[in-house]
Amino acid sequence: MVEHFTKAELEEALRAITSTLSKCEKVQPKLKPGTSQHTLLIRRIKALQIASALILQALESHTEPRGLSTDEK
């Protein structure tokens, strides 16, 4: 299922992800490597980086969807 998001929705999602990523990166040095918390944080940071890259890619090739937006479904 392909979801179509507006440019504004993508930009807001990117802002939220960027903020969360920044907070995670600030906490990382405080956690001891090898602990479950550290491992989880590393994986979370990677997932947020991937999400950010995909949103940026979508914004670069964005065209407003024709038909129903996710708000109208």
N, C-alpha and C positions, 0 to 999 in steps of 0.2 A: 504494500500500500504506500503510495507516494503522497506525502503531505505537502501542501503548498502553503507557505507562510509569506506574509507581507514583509516588505523591507523593514518596516518599523518593528515587527515582531522579531526578526532576525537581529536587528541592532540592539534591542532590549535584552535578548537572550545573551548576546555577546558581552554586553556590559555586566550582566549578572555573573557570567562565567569568568570574565576577567577579574572581577572583584573577589570571587571565591578562590580563584587560582592564586592571586596575590596573598590572600590570608593563609592559604595552605603553605606557600613557599616561605612565609615568615615564621611559621610554626616548625617547619622541618628541622632547623638546626637544634631545636630544643629537645627533639626526640632521639633516643639512643638507637643507633643502627642495630638491626637484628631483631628488634622488638616487633610485635604484631602491629602496634600503632604506627611505627615507622614504615613498615611494609605497606600497610593500608594507605598511608598518606602518599607514599611514592606512587602507588597504583592510581590513586585518586588524581594526583597531579598530572600523570600521563594521560588519563582519560579526559581531563579538562583541557589539556593542550590539544588533544585530538579533536574534541568538540569545537574548540575555538578555531582551529584550522579549517574544519569543515564548514563552519558558519561563515568564515571569511571567504572561502571558496564560493559558497552559495551567494554571498552578497556581490561578489565580483561578476557573477553570471546571472544576477537576479533580473527577472522580468516579473511584473505584477501578474499574478495568476488570473486566468480567464475562468469564469464560472464561480463556484463556491469557494470561499476562503474557509479556514478552519473555524472562524467565528460563526459562520453561517450554517455549519453542519449540524 
